[in-house]
Amino acid sequence: MTRPDGEGLSDAERYAQGMTVRRAVLSDAHVDRSIANTSELTADWQDFITRVAWGDVWSRPGLDRRSRSVAVLSSLIAHGHHEELAMHLRAAIRNGLTVDEIREVILQSAIYSGVPAANSAFRIASEVLGETPEEPA
Protein backbone atom coordinates (compact mmCIF):
# COMPACT_ATOMS: atom_id res chain seq x y z
CA MET A 1 0.00 0.00 0.00
CA THR A 2 2.84 2.46 0.78
CA ARG A 3 4.67 3.74 -2.29
CA PRO A 4 8.04 5.51 -2.09
CA ASP A 5 6.85 8.53 -4.06
CA GLY A 6 3.37 8.88 -2.53
CA GLU A 7 1.63 8.29 -5.86
CA GLY A 8 -1.82 6.81 -5.48
CA LEU A 9 -1.86 7.21 -1.71
CA SER A 10 -4.60 8.95 0.22
CA ASP A 11 -3.72 12.07 2.19
CA ALA A 12 -3.82 10.00 5.39
CA GLU A 13 -1.42 7.44 3.90
CA ARG A 14 0.91 10.19 2.64
CA TYR A 15 0.84 11.73 6.12
CA ALA A 16 1.69 8.40 7.76
CA GLN A 17 4.51 7.79 5.25
CA GLY A 18 5.76 11.34 5.79
CA MET A 19 5.70 11.00 9.56
CA THR A 20 7.78 7.82 9.35
CA VAL A 21 10.42 9.52 7.19
CA ARG A 22 10.30 12.76 9.17
CA ARG A 23 10.93 10.88 12.42
CA ALA A 24 13.76 8.87 10.87
CA VAL A 25 15.50 11.97 9.52
CA LEU A 26 14.85 14.57 12.23
CA SER A 27 14.43 12.31 15.30
CA ASP A 28 11.40 11.42 17.38
CA ALA A 29 12.29 14.11 19.93
CA HIS A 30 12.33 16.88 17.31
CA VAL A 31 9.08 15.76 15.69
CA ASP A 32 7.38 15.31 19.07
CA ARG A 33 8.35 18.91 19.98
CA SER A 34 7.03 20.20 16.64
CA ILE A 35 3.75 18.36 17.05
CA ALA A 36 3.39 19.49 20.68
CA ASN A 37 3.91 23.10 19.59
CA THR A 38 1.29 22.90 16.84
CA SER A 39 -1.36 25.58 17.19
CA GLU A 40 -4.54 26.38 15.34
CA LEU A 41 -2.44 28.72 13.19
CA THR A 42 0.21 26.10 12.33
CA ALA A 43 -1.86 22.89 12.15
CA ASP A 44 -2.40 23.08 8.38
CA TRP A 45 1.31 23.82 7.89
CA GLN A 46 2.37 20.79 9.96
CA ASP A 47 -0.01 18.60 7.94
CA PHE A 48 1.28 20.04 4.65
CA ILE A 49 4.99 19.60 5.35
CA THR A 50 4.45 16.10 6.69
CA ARG A 51 2.44 15.01 3.62
CA VAL A 52 4.32 16.90 0.91
CA ALA A 53 7.91 17.50 2.07
CA TRP A 54 8.29 14.21 3.94
CA GLY A 55 5.58 11.97 2.49
CA ASP A 56 6.14 12.90 -1.15
CA VAL A 57 9.55 14.49 -1.77
CA TRP A 58 11.77 12.90 0.92
CA SER A 59 10.10 9.54 0.16
CA ARG A 60 10.90 9.55 -3.55
CA PRO A 61 13.23 6.80 -4.73
CA GLY A 62 15.43 9.02 -6.95
CA LEU A 63 17.92 10.03 -4.23
CA ASP A 64 18.99 8.34 -1.04
CA ARG A 65 18.72 10.24 2.23
CA ARG A 66 22.45 11.07 2.30
CA SER A 67 22.13 12.76 -1.10
CA ARG A 68 18.99 14.58 -0.04
CA SER A 69 20.84 15.85 3.04
CA VAL A 70 23.66 17.22 0.85
CA ALA A 71 21.10 19.02 -1.31
CA VAL A 72 19.25 20.41 1.71
CA LEU A 73 22.43 21.61 3.45
CA SER A 74 23.57 23.36 0.26
CA SER A 75 20.24 25.09 -0.19
CA LEU A 76 19.97 26.17 3.44
CA ILE A 77 23.50 27.58 3.37
CA ALA A 78 22.78 29.46 0.14
CA HIS A 79 19.60 31.01 1.51
CA GLY A 80 20.89 31.73 5.01
CA HIS A 81 18.30 29.62 6.81
CA HIS A 82 20.39 29.16 9.93
CA GLU A 83 17.78 27.62 12.25
CA GLU A 84 16.90 25.03 9.62
CA LEU A 85 20.62 24.49 8.90
CA ALA A 86 21.28 23.48 12.50
CA MET A 87 18.38 21.04 12.43
CA HIS A 88 19.45 19.53 9.09
CA LEU A 89 23.10 19.23 10.17
CA ARG A 90 21.86 16.89 12.89
CA ALA A 91 19.72 15.11 10.30
CA ALA A 92 22.70 14.78 7.94
CA ILE A 93 24.64 12.94 10.64
CA ARG A 94 21.62 10.65 11.20
CA ASN A 95 21.49 10.11 7.42
CA GLY A 96 25.08 8.91 7.44
CA LEU A 97 27.14 11.95 6.45
CA THR A 98 30.44 12.28 8.26
CA VAL A 99 31.84 15.49 9.69
CA ASP A 100 34.42 15.44 6.88
CA GLU A 101 31.65 15.22 4.28
CA ILE A 102 29.75 18.07 5.94
CA ARG A 103 32.96 20.14 5.83
CA GLU A 104 33.18 19.47 2.09
CA VAL A 105 29.55 20.48 1.54
CA ILE A 106 30.19 23.78 3.32
CA LEU A 107 33.43 24.39 1.39
CA GLN A 108 31.64 23.65 -1.89
CA SER A 109 28.85 26.02 -0.88
CA ALA A 110 31.39 28.79 -0.28
CA ILE A 111 32.23 28.83 -3.98
CA TYR A 112 28.61 29.20 -5.09
CA SER A 113 27.01 30.94 -2.11
CA GLY A 114 29.85 33.09 -0.83
CA VAL A 115 32.36 33.26 1.98
CA PRO A 116 29.94 34.92 4.47
CA ALA A 117 27.46 32.06 3.98
CA ALA A 118 30.22 29.51 4.55
CA ASN A 119 31.48 31.39 7.64
CA SER A 120 28.00 31.22 9.14
CA ALA A 121 27.59 27.57 8.16
CA PHE A 122 30.94 26.61 9.73
CA ARG A 123 30.02 28.48 12.92
CA ILE A 124 26.66 26.71 13.13
CA ALA A 125 28.17 23.33 12.26
CA SER A 126 30.81 23.80 14.96
CA GLU A 127 28.10 24.51 17.53
CA VAL A 128 25.89 21.62 16.41
CA LEU A 129 28.70 19.11 16.07
CA GLY A 130 30.29 20.12 19.38
CA GLU A 131 33.49 21.60 18.03
CA THR A 132 35.08 24.93 18.93
CA PRO A 133 34.26 27.39 16.14
CA GLU A 134 37.16 29.08 14.41
CA GLU A 135 37.35 32.82 13.94
CA PRO A 136 35.65 33.93 10.70
CA ALA A 137 37.94 34.68 7.77
PyMOL commands that set and color helices and strands:
alter all, ss='L'
color gray80, all
select helices_A, chain A and resi 11-26+28-36+43-57+65-79+82-94+99-113+115-128
alter helices_A, ss='H'
color red, helices_A
deselect
rebuild
show_as cartoon
